[in-house]
Amino acid sequence: MKTEQEKLAWEKQAYGMSKAKLFSMLKDQVAGNEIMFAAGFLSDAQEVIGADLNLSNDGWVSPEQANQARQFINCAKAIIFDMLNKENA
């Protein structure tokens, strides 16, 4: 079983923040329109890996930007899975 510190470390590498912070942001920002908030994270991921932000790398995405895109995608997935869990509860 993971300790709270281990869980928090995993969340930070997965989401770029704690899961509690992610859902606090969600609660503060959307009030019932969670799917649009998740879509915003997916749009951010697209932007980070898009050509405009990678011109200096000849179009190649840097490891840092790839990681940031991965974290944005994980945030969107966490929101979507939370919504599905609430629907099925």
Number of C-alpha atoms within 10 A of each C-alpha: 5 8 8 9 9 11 13 16 14 16 19 15 15 19 23 19 16 17 19 11 13 17 15 11 12 17 13 8 12 12 9 10 11 18 13 12 20 21 18 16 20 21 15 16 22 14 15 22 20 15 15 10 15 16 11 11 10 8 13 15 19 15 9 10 18 15 19 20 23 20 22 25 22 21 26 25 17 17 21 17 12 14 13 11 10 9 8 7 5
